[in-house]
Amino acid sequence: MTLLEGLLRVDGTAAAVLNALGVTRERVRTAWLHTADPRPRKTVVQGYSAPARTAVAAAELHAVETTPEGTPVTAATHHLLAVLLADPSSRACVALAELDVSPRVVRHLLSAHTPAPRNLMGRRFRYGPRPGAL
């Protein structure tokens, strides 16, 4: 199973965004079978593959980088999906391309569904001038 299929199994922001675009586990599996190497593997992979472990570690780092200081850091499904979409050669991007789903659209919807970071006082960070300010 790919990480993208795993994200669709877990309730979270990533699954909500992907479901809104019509991406399902069955469609991902079918797309992956179309693009995968048809030669059978000689060994069965137990546990996570090296690229999957790298992606999970990168998602944890992404969570640390996007969480304000002083608040608990929790890597969530949207962090992992953001990391998978950052690499155009990842299995997730290949499967989405096969399904005619643009990673750019997924990133846009993902940013709309994820809460804005908060500062130590619990207020949302403001980007740009305040409304009504010159």
C-alpha positions as CSV (number, residue, x, y, z in Angstrom):
1,M,0.0,0.0,0.0
2,T,1.3,3.5,-0.8
3,L,1.3,6.4,1.6
4,L,-1.4,8.1,-0.4
5,E,-3.7,5.1,0.1
6,G,-2.9,5.2,3.8
7,L,-3.8,8.9,4.0
8,L,-7.2,8.0,2.5
9,R,-7.8,5.4,5.2
10,V,-7.3,7.8,8.0
11,D,-9.9,10.5,8.8
12,G,-8.1,13.8,8.6
13,T,-7.5,16.9,6.5
14,A,-5.7,15.1,3.8
15,A,-8.5,12.5,3.3
16,A,-11.1,15.3,3.2
17,V,-9.2,17.2,0.5
18,L,-8.5,14.1,-1.6
19,N,-12.1,12.9,-1.3
20,A,-13.3,16.4,-2.4
21,L,-11.3,15.9,-5.6
22,G,-12.8,12.4,-6.1
23,V,-9.6,10.5,-5.2
24,T,-10.4,7.2,-3.6
25,R,-8.2,4.3,-2.5
26,E,-9.5,2.1,-5.4
27,R,-8.7,4.8,-7.9
28,V,-5.2,5.4,-6.4
29,R,-4.5,1.6,-6.5
30,T,-5.7,1.4,-10.1
31,A,-3.6,4.4,-11.1
32,W,-0.5,3.0,-9.4
33,L,-0.9,-0.4,-11.2
34,H,-0.9,1.5,-14.5
35,T,2.3,3.3,-13.7
36,A,4.1,0.6,-11.6
37,D,6.9,-1.6,-12.9
38,P,5.2,-4.7,-14.3
39,R,8.1,-7.0,-13.3
40,P,7.4,-9.0,-10.1
41,R,9.4,-8.2,-7.0
42,K,11.9,-10.8,-5.8
43,T,11.5,-9.8,-2.2
44,V,8.5,-8.8,-0.2
45,V,9.0,-5.5,1.6
46,Q,8.1,-5.7,5.3
47,G,7.2,-2.5,7.1
48,Y,7.8,0.9,5.5
49,S,10.0,1.4,2.5
50,A,13.0,3.7,2.7
51,P,11.2,6.5,0.7
52,A,8.1,6.1,3.0
53,R,10.3,6.5,6.1
54,T,12.0,9.5,4.5
55,A,8.6,11.1,3.8
56,V,7.3,10.5,7.3
57,A,10.5,12.1,8.8
58,A,10.1,15.1,6.4
59,A,6.5,15.4,7.5
60,E,7.6,15.6,11.1
61,L,10.1,18.3,10.2
62,H,7.5,20.1,8.2
63,A,5.2,20.0,11.3
64,V,8.0,21.5,13.4
65,E,8.7,24.2,10.9
66,T,5.0,25.3,10.6
67,T,4.1,25.2,14.3
68,P,4.7,28.3,16.3
69,E,7.2,28.1,19.1
70,G,5.8,27.1,22.5
71,T,2.9,25.1,21.1
72,P,3.0,21.3,21.0
73,V,4.1,19.8,17.7
74,T,2.0,17.1,16.1
75,A,2.6,15.8,12.7
76,A,-0.8,15.3,10.9
77,T,-2.0,13.9,7.6
78,H,-1.9,17.4,6.0
79,H,1.9,17.6,6.8
80,L,2.5,14.2,5.1
81,L,0.4,15.1,2.1
82,A,2.2,18.4,1.7
83,V,5.6,16.6,1.8
84,L,4.4,14.0,-0.8
85,L,3.2,16.7,-3.1
86,A,6.6,18.6,-2.9
87,D,8.4,15.8,-4.7
88,P,7.1,15.5,-8.3
89,S,8.6,12.0,-8.6
90,S,6.8,10.6,-5.5
91,R,4.3,7.8,-5.9
92,A,1.6,10.2,-4.7
93,C,2.3,12.7,-7.5
94,V,2.6,10.0,-10.1
95,A,-0.8,8.5,-9.0
96,L,-2.5,11.9,-8.9
97,A,-1.1,12.7,-12.4
98,E,-2.6,9.4,-13.6
99,L,-5.9,10.5,-12.1
100,D,-5.7,14.0,-13.8
101,V,-5.5,15.7,-10.4
102,S,-3.1,18.6,-10.2
103,P,-0.8,18.6,-7.2
104,R,-1.2,22.4,-7.3
105,V,-4.9,22.2,-6.8
106,V,-4.4,19.7,-4.0
107,R,-2.0,22.1,-2.3
108,H,-4.4,25.0,-2.7
109,L,-7.3,23.0,-1.1
110,L,-5.0,21.7,1.6
111,S,-4.0,25.3,2.6
112,A,-7.7,26.3,2.7
113,H,-8.5,23.4,5.0
114,T,-5.6,23.7,7.4
115,P,-5.8,26.2,10.2
116,A,-3.6,29.2,10.2
117,P,-0.7,29.0,12.7
118,R,-1.2,30.7,16.1
119,N,1.2,32.7,18.2
120,L,1.9,32.1,21.8
121,M,-1.2,34.1,22.8
122,G,-3.4,31.8,20.8
123,R,-4.0,34.5,18.1
124,R,-3.7,33.8,14.4
125,F,-0.8,35.3,12.7
126,R,-1.7,38.1,10.3
127,Y,-0.1,38.3,7.0
128,G,-0.1,41.8,5.5
129,P,-1.7,44.9,6.8
130,R,-4.8,44.8,9.0
131,P,-8.1,45.3,7.3
132,G,-8.8,49.1,7.1
133,A,-5.2,50.0,7.7
134,L,-3.3,52.2,5.2
